[in-house]
Amino acid sequence: MGLGLLGRGVGDIRFLAEHGAHPIVTDLKSPEVLAPSLAQLADVAEHITYVLGEHRLQDFRDRDFILKAAGVPLDSPYIAEARQHSIPIEMSTALFVAYTPATITGVTGTRGKSTVTHLLYELYTRYAAEKMGQHDASHRVFLGGNVRGLSTLPLLEKTQCGDRAVLELDSWQLQGFRERQISPHISVFTTFLPDHLNYYKNDLQAYFADKAAIFSHQQAGDVCIVGEQVAAHPLFKDYCVALGRPLASKIIIAGATTFPRDWQLRLPGEHNRYNAGVALAAARAAGIPDAISRAVFASFAGVPGRLELITTSQGVSFYNDTTATTPDATIAALQALGNSTILIMGGADKQLAMDALLALLPTTVKKIILLPGSGTARILPRISALRVPFQEATTMDEAVTKAIDSSVSGDTILLSPAFASFGLFANEFDRGDQFNTIVVRCTKNHSSSATHYDRP
């Protein structure tokens, strides 16, 4: 249920088709929209039945199981139909965890999970390389979960006893963990902030309940790293009380205050010191020596689309923070970069409170460029009332051009939307890709003496 365009569905379907299954693939998107994904499955198409542009109730009966994509509505009548017929509901990453012999580290959180996941993958990989250098090839390291273009289920073919898998887990993927009542061996819960309230129908407790699957089914001997912000959140305490039993795993609280002040961190911003503190606690729980961790933190450049420095041209720095789909994420970016920033923001509404971000803009932003969307329409009257120059743009081309036109040496142009990407872009990665392409095109032919930008 859900082929999608990010590559994860393609990998799952190929794995099933190549191992004797005859999947029915159903997606609300049309064949024309899904053409890139369909092309990747052309060589196994004879094993697949496609139902595209719609879902049909009959396809959710008499099946061995339903493999549900992330983001399927909680009240989906099709999933209800399957449950009524006692058909198991699976999700790709949870299915992998249920059957792999590898040791699992899972990372979730409203913000910071991607950075922490990739930090841990780098830490584990560096440690594994060192062990191999000592003629001890005791384990390999795999990356999976909510990672662009990477399907987790096919890793079942590769993982063996002694291997480690590091998984980024959003709240939707963790629904599969709740379904199977499993949790990772080492769990990391970075932050918990309002998000996806359009999906959870403004029920923050329901959102937390999905997130809590990261630790709620851990066993004795497992470890849960809880970010300082999560540990202080009332819903964390309420959930632990509602369990009616002590957590079986060892709980370690970590964050910015636990990251050594004398260690160098390449990533900018206090929020990344918090991420590093959480990652360090998990690394220590996994037995990674501090000497390796210290070296990794000093060199780790970050994750694409997460406060990613694309280039500096004519003294202007360009940052891609397309995964900032909440106001809290944009606040963190602005606080990390200083007050000479031209901000490209706006997009589809997620029904999140924007008060704190709007209050910060006059002191951190010299100009705002607004991308279209339902969220932008909601805040436009309040943007108009701020004493900050702003312009609207209809495309990313136009937004980048207007930002460059307004910039001088010493400025930062930051894409940090604070909203979802639906409507104007295929997804948040498409939004970031477009930004990167346009920025590179506008700046690639410059010399240090150039005085004007090439226009898109």
Residue, then its C-alpha position, 0 to 999 in steps of 0.5 A: m500500500g503505497l509505491g511512492l517516489l523515494g525509492r523505499g517502496v521500489g526496493d521493498i516490492r523488488f525484494l518481495a517479487e524476487h523472493g516468490a511473492h506476487p504482490i498487488v501494488t496499490d497507490l493513489k498516485s497515477p501511473e504517470v506520476l509514478a513512472p520513475s518508480l515503475a520503470q525501476l520495477a520493469d524487469v520484475a513487472e510480470h510478478i506484480t499486479y498494479v492498482l494505481g490511481e485508487h485503492r480497492l477494498q477487495d485488494f485488502r481481503d484474502r491477503d497474507f499481509i498488508l505492507k503499509a507505507a508510512g503516512v497512511p491515514l490512521d483512519s484508513p478504511y482500507i486498513a480497517e477492512a484488512r483488520q476486519h478480515s484478520i490480515p496482519i498489517e506490516m511495515s517494512t522497517a519493523l518487518f526487517v527488525a523482526y527477522t534480522p539477526a543484526t543488533i539494532t540501533g533505532v533513532t527517533g525524534t521530532r528533530g535531530k533524528s537524521t543527524v544523530t542516525h548518520l552520526l552513529y552510522e559514521l561512529y559505528t563504521r569507523y569503529a568497525a574499520e578499526k576492528m578490521g585493521q586489528h584483524d577482527a572483522s566481527h561485524r559490519v554496519f548497515l544504514g536503514g529506515n527513513v533514509r532517502g532512496l534506501s529500502t530496509l527490507p532487502l537488508l535481510e539478504k545481507t545482515q548476519c549475526g554480529d552485524r549492526a544496523v542503524l535505523e532512522l525511525d519516524s513516528w509512522q515507521l514506529q507504528g509497525f514496531r507497535e504492531r509487532q511489539i518490538s523495540p531496538h536494542i539501543s533506542v535513541f529518542t532525541t526530541f519531542l515537539p509538536d509536528h504532524l498535527n494534521y495527520y494526528k488530528n491535533d492529538l499530541q498524545a497519539y503522536f507521542a504514543d507512536k514515538a514511544a514504541i522506540f523504547s516501550h518494548q525493550q527488554a532487560g539489557d537494552v539501552c534507551i538514550v533519552g534526550e534532555q528535552v524529551a526527559a523533561h516533557p510531561l508526556f514522557k512522564d505520563y506515558c511511563v506512568a501509564l505503562g504501569r511498569p518500570l521500563a525494562s531497559k537502562i535509561i540514559i539522559a543526554g543532550a548538550t550538557t553531556f557533550p564535552r565542552d572541550w571537544q570540537l564539533r564541526l556542525p554549527g549551532e547549539h542544537n547540534r551540540y545537543n544532537a552530538g551529546v545524544a549520539l555520544a551517549a549511544a556510542r558509549a552504550a555500544g562500546i565505542p571508545d571516546a577517542i573514535s567518537r571525538a575524531v568523528f565529531a570533529s570531522f562530521a560535515g552533516v546530512p544533506g538538506r539539514l543546515e547544509l552549506i551548499t556553497t559560498s559565492q561573492g561572500v554570500s553563503f547558501y544553506n539548504d535546510t529543506t528538512a526544516t518542516t516545522p517552526d522549531a527547526t527553522i528557529a534552530a537554523l536561524q539561531a545557528l547562523g546569525n542575523s544577516t540572513i535572507l530566509i526562504m520559507g513557506g509551504a503546506d500547512k501542518q497546523l503548527a503554532m508559528d508564534a515563536l518563529l514569527a517573534l524571532l524573525p525581526t531580530t534574525v532575518k534581513k528579508i523573507i522570501l515566501l514560497p506559496g502554500s496553505g501555510t504561507a497563506r495562513i501566516l501572510p497577514r502576520i508576516s505583513a505586520l512584521r517590520v521585515p521586508f518580504q517578497e512572494a515567489t511562485t517557484m524556487d527559481e524565483a525565490v532564489t533569484k529574489a534572494i540573490d538580488s537582495s544579498v550583499s557580501g556577508d549575508t546568508i541565504l537560507l532555505s528553511p521552510a518551516f512548512a511541508s513541501f506538498g503542492l509545489f514540490a514532489n517532496e521535501f527532497d525535491r524542494g532541496d534538490q531544486f534549491n541546490t541546482i539553482v544555487v549552483r547554476c547561479t554561482k558556478n561561473h563566478s570569479s572573485s572579482a565578479t559583481h553580478y550573479d548569473r540569473p536562472 
